[in-house]
Amino acid sequence: MLKNKSYWTILLVLVSVSSFGQLGTSSPYSFAGLGELKQNGFTQHAATGGASIAQQSENSFTPNNPASLASLKYTVFDIGAYMSMGRLSTESESANTRTGNLSHFAMAFPFETKRKMAMSFGLNQYSDVGYEIENRFNNDTPSYYNILRGNGGIHRLFLGYGVQPIKGLNIGASVNYNFGSIQSAYAKIYPNTDARFSFSDETFFAYEGFDLDLGAQYTVYDSIRLARKKSVTLKHTLAGAFNTRSNLNGEGYRYSETFYGGDFDAGDPSTIDTIYYADNLKNVNQKPLSFSLGYTVSHGNKWSLSAEMERSMWSTIAPRDSISYRNNERYSLGFSIVPRPKYEEKGDFFGKVRYSAGLRYENLYYVFNNTPSTELGISFGLGLPIVKSVRIVEEKVAIVSTINITLEYIKRGSTGLIQEDYFKIGLGLNLNDKWFTKRKYY
């Protein structure tokens, strides 16, 4: 029966879905590879469709491009969480889902202002696994049902460094420690008879491995003359980022048993026989290299427009469990505007709010039954300012922290497969301060 696991896995995902579990993610597609890939940016980057590697700010950075650290002027602490609510459906059945989790926390600080050096560290998600798929055969004699379950994911602990070696050029690098676990189980249950034994097969592996991020940003300025002899200075930033391939070395166990199905439904299955057990098993999962290119044009702190393309080379990874891989490609477009960014002045709160919108299209890396899947995301966001005025070296400065709120609509799947439609709400807190400097508060 162990040899039939891959067959049942594909059959359950493709043919009939009657219930979906709620874990860190509730996507049945997270069965593939390392699970559902996460956007590694912060809450405010989700609002611009994930476009972030060419963005520069004195009070924020993106972990997707360590070169952005060189533009920091203030110490940054960023933390975020999300909640999603949606619906999964096939041609004949549907189910509602609800999930939530902490998305990231990170800290960065500039430590050499002349050469614009800064460091960062933090934790975010690379992937998430969470599914429960049940397929019932009530018309068979005896009746039975199959269950496929999985949970876990890969997290990333990063340490980054950014510097500006020459004017207009930022470069950076980040060392990442990837770790996590993936647990999967398959069971065939006969709930109404003891004449046939039910069966389950469970595997668990804890993974770890290292990879490296490299990034660069190059900025030029352009002056455009408008009506009435007024001119506007635009900032153009081109960026590239590269993430190395990584082997994730795993250690775990596999356990298979038979039991009475009625006891399983009651929540107290009694083992009849252990078919197979082994611990200290070794396994290697692979994370492919990826690269991204981005461009941002901005006008001071007032508005910015960003475009980005990312490709993860999943086609170079050997298929597992009868699922083939293709390159994961993401295309993002995002826009942000602050109507009146005069933070040093009192009043006009809504004029100081950052309003963002984004669009994201993604060719997902897994192919079930020769059918590829895509994902479309539409996002909106608000950045609510928290302004603190301090005096630094006899100069009054407005240090702006932000409460970030993001709403995304996401559609995932393909015709003939499971369709996912859900809304994702993100809440983030970006705190800024000036370290190692004497100051007076106002």
N, C-alpha and C positions, 0 to 999 in steps of 0.2 A: 504493500500500500504506500510505502514511502516514495516509490517512483512516480506515483500519480499526483503528487503534490502540485507540480508545475501545471499539469493539465487542469486540475480543479481551480487553481488560482486564476488562470486566464478565463476559464468558463464562468466563474462567479463574477468577475469584474465586467465581462462583456455582455452576458446574457440577461440575468435577472437580479435586480437589487431590491430588497424589501426593507432593509433597515441600515442606517448608517450611525456609527458611534460618534460621540463628541469627545475629542481628546485635545491635544495642542493644536491639531488641525483635524478637520473632518472630511478630508478629500480622499476618496478611494484611489485616486491617482498617486497618492503618496506611497502606495505599494511599490512603485518603481524606483530603482536605484537607491539613492540616499534620501528619497522622499521629496516633498514639496520644497522647491528652492525658495529662499527668502530674499527679499531686497535688503541688502545689508546697510542701507542708509538709515537716517534718523526719521522721526515723524514728519518734519518739515520737508524732507526729500520725497516722501510718499505723495505729498500734495502736488508736486511737480512731475508726477508720473515716473518717479525714480531717477530723473535726470539730475545728476549732482557732481560729476567728476570735474566739470569745468567751472563750478561755482566757487567764488572766493568771498570771504567775509572776515571782518575783524573780531567777530564774536561767535563764530560757528565754523565747523569743519565737516568733511565727509570721510568716513572710514573707507569708502570705496576708492579714494585717491589720497594717499598720505602727503602728496605735494601741497594740498590745501592747507596743511598745518602752518606753512611759512607765512600765510597771510594773517594769522591770528595776532591780535593786539591784547586780548584779555584772556584770563584763565576761564575755561569752559567746563561746565558739568552738564551732561545731557542724559536724560533717562526717559524711557517711553514704554507704553503698553498699548495693547489693541484688543478689540472685541469684534467678532464677526458673526453675522446672522444671515442665513441663506436657505437655499432650497436645492436639493439634488434630485434629478429626475431622469428616468428612461422613458421609452415610448409608452410604457404601461404603468409605471409606479413612480412615486416621489416620496421625499421625506424632508423634514426641516432640520436644520443644524444650527448649533450655536457654540462658539469657541472663544477663548481668550487666553492671553499670555503676556508676560513681560517680553518686550522686543529687544531692548538694549539698555545698557548704561555705559557711559564713557566719560573720560576726563582728559583735558589737554591744557597745556600751559606753555606760553612763550618764555624762553629763558635767556635769549640773547637778541636784543632788539636791533643792534646795528646790522648784523648779518641775517636777521629774521629767522632765528631757529626756534623750533617748538617740538614738543614731544606729546604723545598721547598714549593712553591705554584704555582698555574697555572690554566689554563682552557683548556679543550679539549672536544672532541665529544664522547658521548657514542653511539648514534644512529642518523640516519638521515631518514626522511620520505619525499618522493617526487615522485609522479606518476600522470599521466593523461592517462586514458585508454578510448578509444572511440570505440563503436561497432555500426555499421550502419545496418539498415534493409531497404534498398532502394526498395526491391521488394514487401514489404507489402503495403497494402492500408488502411489508409494513411501511408506514409513512416515515420520512426522515427529513432532516435538513442539514445543510452545510454552513459552517461559519468560518470566515476568514478575518483575523484580527491582526492589528499591528500598532505599535506605538514607539515613540522615541524621537530621535533626531540628533543632529550634529550642531554643536555650539562652537563659537570661535572666540578665543581670548587673544587680543592683539596688543602689540607694542609698536608704536609708530614714531617716525622722526621726519621732519620736514625742514628745508632750508632754502634760502634764496641766494644762490652763489653769485648771480649777476642780476642787475635790474631787469625786471620783467619775466624772469625765469624762476619758477619754483620746481624743486624736485623733492622726492620723498620715498621712503621705504618703510615697510611694516612687516614684522615677523609675527606669524599667526600660529597659535596652538589650537588645532581642531580636536574636539573630543565629544563623546556622547555615546549613546547606545541605541540599538534597534532590536526590538522584540517582535516576533511574528509567531502566529499560531494558526493551525488549520484543524478543524474538528468535523467529524461526520456523526450526527446524533440521531439515534432511534429513540424517541421520547416515550412511545406507547407500548413497548415490548421489551422483555428480557430475553427473548429468543435470539436476538442478535446483539452483539456487543457494539457499543459506540467506540469511537477512536479519536485520538487527538495527537497532534505532533507540534511541538513548540521548540523554537530556537531563540537564543539570546546571545548577542555579541556586544561587548564594549569596545569602542574604537578610539584611536588617538593617532595623531600625525601632525606634521608641521608643513607650512607653506610660506611663501613670500609674496608680498605685494610691492610693486614698483610703480611710480607715477610721476608725471610731469605736467606742468601748466606753463603756457607762454602767453603773455599779455601785451597788447599794444593798444594805443589810444588813438581815437579819430575824432576830429572836430567837424561838425556839420552845421552849416549856417542856415538858419531859419528865416522866417519873415521878420521884417523890421530890424534887420541887421543883428538879430540875436543868434548866438551859436550854442550848440549843445555838444558836450564832450561825451563820446561813447567809449566804453571799455570792451574790447574784444579779447576773449580768452579761449585758446585752443588747448585741449587736454587729452592725454592718453594714460591708460592704466593697464597693468599686466599682473595677473595672478598665476603663480606657478602650479604645475600639476603636483598632486600629493597622493601618496599611498597611506591609507588609514588602516593601521594594523589592529586586528580585532582578536579578542579572546572571549570565549563563552562556552555555552553548553547546548546540547540537543536532547530532548526528552520526549518519548512517545509511549502512550499507554492505551489500554482498553478499559472501559467502564460501563456502567448501566446508564442509559440515556435519561431515564426518568429522574434519577438522582441529579443529573446535570441540570435539568430544568428547575429543580428545587433548590439549586445552589449548593448541593452537597454531594458531588460525585464520589463514588467509592471505586478505587482502582481495583480492577480485576487482575490485570497483568501488565507489567512493565515490558514493553516490546524492545525499547532501546534507550540507553542512557549513556552519555559521554560528556565529561567536563574537560576543562583546559583545552578546548578546541581552538585552533588557530584559523583565522580568516583574514583576507585582505580585500578591502573595498577601495575603490579609486575615485578620486575627485579630479576632474580634468582641468587643464589650464584654461584660462579665459583672458580676454582682452576687451577693452572698451575705448571708444573715441567720443569726444564731446566738444561742444562749442557753446559758449554763453556770451551774449551781448547785453550790456547793462548801462544804465545811466545813474551813476552815483548809487545812493541807497533807495532811489525812487522806484525803479523797475528793472526786471531782468527777463530775458528769454533764453531758454536752454534747450538744446537738442542733443541726443545721445544714442549711441548704438553699442550693444554689448553682445559678444559671442562667447559661449562656453563650448569647448570642443568635446562634447559627449560622444561624437561619432568615433573617437579614438578609444573609447572604453568598451571592453568586452561585454556583450549582452549577458544578462542574468535572468533566470526564471522565465525563459521564452519571451522576453520583452526586448525589442531592438531599440537602439538609441540613435538619435540624430543630434546635430548641433543645436543647442538652445540659443535662440536669438531674440534679443529684446530691443525694441525701438521706442524711445521716449521723447516727449515734447512737453515742456512746462513753462509757465509764465507766472511771475509774481509782481505785485505792485503795492507800494505804500503811497497813498495819495499825498500826504504832507508829512514827510519824515523829519520834522523839526522837534526832535526829542528833548532838546534843551529848553523848549518853551512849554509852559503849563497849558492844560486844556486840550480840546480837540482830540479826544481819545481815539475815535474811529478814524480820524485822518492819519493816525500813527499805526493803525493795524495793518499787517501784511496780508493781502488777499492773494491766494494762489489757485491755479488750476493746472491740470495735467492730463495727458493722454498717453497710454502705454499699450503696445501690441507685442505679443510674444509668441514665437514658435516653440512649443514645449519640447523637452528633450526625449520623451518616451513615445514609442509607437506600439500600440496594442493592435494585434490582428491586422497588421499592415495599414492601420488607420492612425494618422498623426493627429495631435491635438493642439489647439491654440488658446491663447488667453488675451482678453481685452479688458483694460482697466481705464476708468474715467474717475478723476479725483478732483477734490476741492479742499481748500484748507484756509485756516485763519491763524495768524500769528499775533497773539495779544501781548502787547508790550508791558513790561514792568521796568520803569525807569528809576534809576538812582543817580543823583547828581553828587559828584565828589570833586575835590580840588586836588589836582596832581601837578606838582612843580608850578604852583601859582596859577594854574589854568583850570577853569571849571569845565568838567567833562561829564557828559551824560552816558552812563553805562546802562545798556539795554539788555535785560533778560526777557525771555519770551515763553508764554504758554502756547503750545502748538496743538491745534485740533485739525484732524484730517478725516474726511469722509470719502471712501472709495466704493465705486460699483465695479464688480469684477464678474466677468463671464468666462467660463472655462469649459473645455470639452470639444466634442466634435459630433457631427451627425452619425447616428448609429451607436454612439457610446453614451456614457453618462454625461449629462449637462449639469453644470454648476452655475448658479446665479446667487450672488451674495453681496451684502454691504459690509464694509469693514470700517470701523471707527478707531482712529488712533489718537492717543493723548500723550503729549510729550512736554517735558519741562527743560528749558535751556537756561541755565544760570550762568551769569558772567560776573567777574570781579577782576580787580587789578591787584596782583600779588607783588610783594617785595618793594612796595612803594608807600611812603608816608602820604596820607591824604586826610582831608577834612570833609565830613559829610554835611549836606545841606538839606 
